[in-house]
């Protein structure tokens, strides 16, 4: 699968968030603020997982459809990936 710039930029933003969280910890910032930022980073990661799985699913379904193959198994796999990521 080709990962477009939008997905890569999401990861770069998450990387920046994590660096910021580490800085907050090194500066002994309040626990509530650190947890808030960790939660935001987790949400960003979860959303990125969803984008990657859905983009890949679309590409795989198109490919299978062109070959006349069943797409049911692909959808099951995608759902399993999403469930496993939680």
C-alpha positions in Angstrom: 0.0 0.0 0.0 1.2 3.5 -0.8 0.9 5.9 2.2 0.0 9.4 1.0 1.4 12.6 2.4 -1.7 13.2 4.5 -1.2 9.9 6.5 2.5 10.6 6.9 1.7 14.2 8.1 -0.6 12.7 10.7 2.2 10.5 12.0 4.5 13.5 12.1 2.0 15.5 14.2 1.6 12.6 16.6 5.4 12.4 16.8 5.4 16.1 17.8 2.7 15.5 20.3 4.7 12.7 21.9 7.9 14.9 22.1 5.8 17.6 23.7 4.5 15.1 26.3 8.0 14.0 27.1 9.0 17.6 27.5 6.1 18.1 29.9 7.2 15.1 31.9 10.8 16.4 32.1 9.5 19.8 33.3 7.3 18.0 35.9 4.1 19.4 34.6 0.8 18.6 36.3 -0.4 15.0 35.9 -3.8 16.0 34.5 -2.1 18.0 31.7 0.1 15.1 30.8 -2.8 12.6 30.8 -4.8 15.0 28.7 -2.1 15.1 26.1 -1.5 11.4 26.2 -5.2 10.9 25.6 -5.1 13.3 22.6 -2.1 11.4 21.2 -3.9 8.0 21.6 -7.0 9.4 19.9 -4.8 10.7 17.0 -3.2 7.2 16.7 -6.6 5.5 16.7 -7.9 7.8 14.0 -4.8 7.2 11.9 -5.3 3.4 12.3 -8.8 3.9 11.0 -7.6 5.9 8.0 -4.9 3.3 7.1 -7.3 0.3 7.4 -10.1 2.0 5.5 -7.8 3.2 2.7 -6.2 -0.2 2.4 -9.7 -1.9 2.5 -10.9 0.3 -0.4 -7.8 -0.6 -2.5 -8.1 -4.3 -1.7 -11.9 -4.4 -2.4 -11.4 -2.7 -5.8 -8.6 -5.1 -6.6 -10.6 -8.1 -5.6 -13.7 -6.8 -7.5 -11.7 -6.4 -10.6 -10.5 -10.0 -10.3 -14.1 -11.2 -9.6 -13.1 -12.4 -6.1 -15.2 -12.3 -3.0 -14.6 -9.3 -0.7 -16.2 -10.7 2.4 -13.0 -12.0 3.8 -11.3 -8.7 3.2 -13.9 -6.9 5.2 -13.7 -9.4 8.0 -9.9 -8.9 8.1 -10.2 -5.1 8.2 -12.7 -5.3 11.1 -10.3 -7.7 13.0 -7.5 -5.2 12.5 -9.6 -2.4 14.0 -10.7 -4.6 16.9 -7.1 -5.8 17.6 -5.8 -2.2 17.6 -8.0 -1.4 20.6 
